[in-house]
Amino acid sequence: MGVTAIFIDGAYLEKVLLHDHGRARIDFGRLVATMVEGDELLRAYYYHCLPYQSHPPTDEEKARYAARHRFFTALRHIPRFEVRLGKLAFRGVGKDGNPMFQQERVDLMLGVDMALLAGENRIAKMALLSGDSDFTPAVEAVKNEGVLTTLWHGSHAREVRPSAELLQVCDEGRELTAEIIQSVLRHP
């Protein structure tokens, strides 16, 4: 038993829910309770960005922004749940004519939060829901502080396959299986 912190890469979780679970709508409180695996929860951190808005924003952009803002506000009402927002930057138009966007600051905020909590001896365990190899150095730093690390991830399908390097550096790996998602579904 120990104190656990949960770190959720929101964009990655959205991909897992889309590609592995047919856009399942989940109860984030139940997901966190599952990920903490019976230990004491320090806090769950959720990292994402608000949608991009042009200047002036279109009606569609305004509606998408307002919906996402409501979602983040609802998450903030979950006990011990912290939402950390980066920025979504416009990166031009792709060859297919579609706009390209990139998250900024999200990975860095997540890695810094992990390292700070571990360095301050505030956690014994951490659970990371992501698939991004960019988190490998932060996980290594956390492990050097004696923190046990569990990577929660999607299937090994191309769209949500976790980085082999990240999976290897973590102490344990847990796939978000259909059974787990079924147990954390949001009920209207």
C-alpha positions in Angstrom: 0.0 0.0 0.0 1.2 3.5 -0.7 0.1 6.9 -2.0 -0.4 6.9 -5.8 -0.7 9.7 -8.3 -2.5 9.2 -11.6 -1.3 11.0 -14.8 -3.7 10.9 -17.8 -2.7 12.1 -21.3 -6.2 13.2 -22.4 -5.6 13.2 -26.1 -4.2 9.6 -25.9 -7.1 8.4 -23.8 -9.5 9.9 -26.4 -7.7 7.9 -29.1 -7.9 4.7 -27.1 -11.7 5.2 -26.4 -12.2 5.9 -30.1 -10.1 3.1 -31.7 -10.4 0.4 -29.1 -13.8 0.9 -27.5 -16.1 2.5 -30.0 -16.1 6.0 -28.5 -17.1 4.7 -25.1 -18.1 7.4 -22.6 -16.5 6.7 -19.2 -16.9 7.8 -15.6 -13.5 9.4 -14.8 -13.9 8.8 -11.1 -14.4 5.1 -11.7 -11.4 5.0 -14.1 -9.2 6.6 -11.4 -10.4 4.2 -8.8 -9.5 1.3 -11.0 -6.1 2.8 -11.8 -5.2 3.4 -8.2 -5.7 -0.3 -7.5 -6.7 0.0 -3.9 -4.0 2.4 -2.8 -4.5 5.9 -1.5 -5.0 8.5 -4.2 -3.0 11.7 -3.8 -4.5 13.2 -6.9 -5.4 12.4 -10.5 -3.9 14.8 -13.1 -5.5 15.1 -16.6 -3.6 16.9 -19.3 -5.1 18.3 -22.6 -5.8 21.4 -24.6 -8.8 23.5 -25.4 -9.7 23.4 -29.1 -8.1 25.9 -31.4 -10.1 29.0 -32.3 -9.3 31.2 -35.3 -9.6 35.0 -35.1 -12.5 35.6 -35.2 -13.7 32.1 -34.3 -16.4 30.4 -36.4 -19.7 29.3 -34.9 -18.5 25.7 -35.1 -15.2 26.6 -33.3 -17.1 28.4 -30.6 -19.5 25.4 -30.0 -16.6 23.0 -29.9 -14.7 25.2 -27.5 -17.7 25.7 -25.2 -18.3 21.9 -25.1 -14.7 21.1 -24.2 -14.7 23.8 -21.6 -17.8 22.3 -20.0 -16.1 18.9 -20.0 -13.0 20.2 -18.3 -15.1 22.0 -15.7 -17.0 18.8 -15.0 -13.7 16.9 -14.5 -12.5 19.6 -12.0 -15.5 18.7 -9.8 -14.3 15.1 -9.3 -12.6 14.9 -5.9 -8.8 15.0 -6.1 -8.9 15.6 -9.8 -6.7 18.3 -11.4 -7.0 19.5 -15.0 -3.9 20.9 -16.6 -4.2 22.6 -19.9 -1.6 23.3 -22.5 -2.2 25.1 -25.8 -3.2 23.9 -29.2 -1.1 25.7 -31.9 -2.1 26.0 -35.6 0.8 24.6 -37.7 -0.5 25.3 -41.2 -2.4 23.3 -43.7 -1.4 19.8 -44.7 -1.1 18.4 -48.3 -4.7 17.1 -47.9 -5.9 20.7 -47.3 -6.8 20.0 -43.7 -5.5 22.3 -40.9 -2.7 20.9 -38.8 -2.5 21.4 -35.0 0.0 20.5 -32.3 -0.3 20.4 -28.6 2.2 22.6 -26.7 3.3 22.3 -23.1 1.2 19.2 -22.3 4.0 16.6 -22.2 6.4 18.9 -20.4 3.8 19.7 -17.7 3.0 16.1 -17.2 6.7 15.1 -16.9 7.5 18.0 -14.5 4.5 17.1 -12.3 5.6 13.4 -12.1 9.2 14.4 -11.3 8.3 16.9 -8.6 5.9 14.6 -6.8 8.5 11.8 -6.8 11.4 14.1 -5.8 9.4 15.5 -2.9 8.7 11.9 -1.7 4.9 12.5 -1.9 4.1 9.3 -3.8 5.1 5.7 -3.6 3.5 4.7 -6.9 2.4 6.4 -10.1 0.1 5.3 -12.9 0.6 6.9 -16.3 -2.1 6.6 -19.0 -0.3 7.3 -22.2 1.6 5.7 -25.1 4.1 8.5 -25.8 7.9 7.8 -25.7 8.4 11.4 -24.8 7.6 10.4 -21.2 10.5 7.9 -21.0 13.0 10.3 -19.3 10.4 11.5 -16.8 9.5 7.9 -15.9 13.2 7.0 -15.5 13.6 10.0 -13.1 10.6 8.9 -11.1 11.9 5.4 -10.9 15.3 6.7 -9.7 13.4 8.3 -6.7 12.1 4.8 -5.8 8.5 5.2 -7.2 6.8 2.2 -8.7 5.5 3.0 -12.2 2.6 1.4 -14.0 1.8 2.3 -17.7 -1.9 2.1 -18.6 -2.3 1.9 -22.4 -4.5 1.0 -25.3 -4.2 -2.2 -27.4 -1.4 -2.9 -29.7 -3.4 -1.6 -32.7 -1.4 0.9 -34.7 -3.5 3.9 -33.7 -3.0 3.4 -29.9 0.0 1.2 -29.6 2.2 2.3 -26.7 5.8 3.1 -27.3 7.8 -0.1 -26.7 10.5 2.0 -25.0 7.9 3.5 -22.6 6.4 0.2 -21.9 9.8 -1.3 -21.2 10.9 1.4 -18.8 7.8 1.2 -16.6 7.7 -1.4 -13.9 4.3 -2.7 -15.1 2.0 -2.4 -18.0 -1.8 -2.6 -17.9 -4.0 -2.6 -21.1 -7.3 -0.8 -21.0 -9.2 -3.9 -21.9 -12.9 -4.1 -22.9 -13.7 -5.5 -19.4 -12.0 -2.5 -17.7 -13.8 0.0 -19.9 -17.1 -1.8 -19.4 -16.6 -1.5 -15.6 -16.0 2.3 -15.8 -18.7 3.2 -18.4 -20.7 6.4 -17.6 -24.3 5.7 -16.9 -26.8 8.4 -17.8 
